[in-house]
Amino acid sequence: MAQETVTFAKVGIALNDAGTICWKLKYTYNLIRPLTYIQKYIAPGWNSLIDTPPFPRFTSGHSTFFSCSSWYVNYYLGDNFQLTDKQKVSEGFASRTLIVLMLLPMKL
């Protein structure tokens, strides 16, 4: 249990650092979102059918967090392991067991 706790904490710290860097870069480059461009230059009254986050689009937060977490999972658990997801069992869903094969190049 102690090793799992340390690994979980390290992944959390890495995700925090990655998020900080990602959002710093978002506001460094400050690229305009398509919705903002359309409203500013094409059709001022136009609105999207889906919500648009109130921050710049580049760099991708989802890609940043996935890349960071997958690197650490691969580093600590190896590139071939089994994972059982029981998150929704209490809501009546069955647990899911996945075979995880990480095919990411790793460098230290």
N, C-alpha and C positions, 0 to 999 in steps of 0.2 A: 504494500500500500504506500509506503514512503516514496518509492521510486515513481509511482504513478502521480503522486502529489507534486513532486518536484518537476516532473515532465509537464504536467498541466500548468504549473506556475510559470515555467519557462516559455511555454507556448503563449500564454497570456501576456507575458512581458513583451515577447517578440511581436505579437499582434498590436499591442499598444504602440510600440516604436514604429511599426510599419504604418499604422493609421496616422500617426503624427507626421511622418515624412510624406505620406500620400497627400494629406490635406495641405501641407506646406507647399507642395508642388502644384496642387490645384490652384492656389492663389498666386503662385509665382507666375505660371503661364496664363491663368485666368481665361481659358478658352470659352467662348460664348456657346450656350446651349442652342439647339435648333429652334426651340420654342421662343427664346428671347430674340433670335435673329429674325424669325418670321414676324413677330410682333413689332419689332423695331423698323424693319426695312420693307416688309411686303404687305402685311395685313394687320394693322394695329389692334383690331378687335378680335382676332382669331384666338381660339383656345384649344388646347389638346384635349382628347378624351381621357388621357391618363395623366396622373400627377407627374410633375417634373420637380426634382429636388432643387432646393434654393442655393446650390453651390455649383462651381464650374464642373464641366464634364470630364476634363483630363486632369489627372490620371484616374483610372478606374479603381474605385474603392473595392469593388467585388474582386477584381483580379489581384489587387494588392493583398487582400486578406487571404484569398485562396492560395496564392503562391507562397506566402509566408507560412501559413499553417501546414500546407502539404510538405514543404521542405522540412519542417521540424518533425512532423509525423514520420516521414521517411527516415530522417536522421535517427530518431529514437526507437522506432519500431521496426525498421528495416523496410525492404521493398516488396515483401510478400507476407501479408498477415490476414487474419480473419477478424471481423468486427461484427458484433451483434448490437443492433440498435433497438433499444427497448423504451425509447422516449414516449411513445404514444400507447403503450400497453394499458395504462390506467384509463385511457379513453376508449378502450375496446378494440384497438387495433392489434394485430399480431406482431410479434417481434420479427425483425428481418436480419438475417445473417448474410454478410457480404464478404467476398474474398477480394481483398484490396491488393492490386498490383500497381506499384508506383514505378513508372517508367521515366522518371525525371532525372536528368543528369545532376549529380551532386558534386559540389566542390566545397572544400573547406579552406 
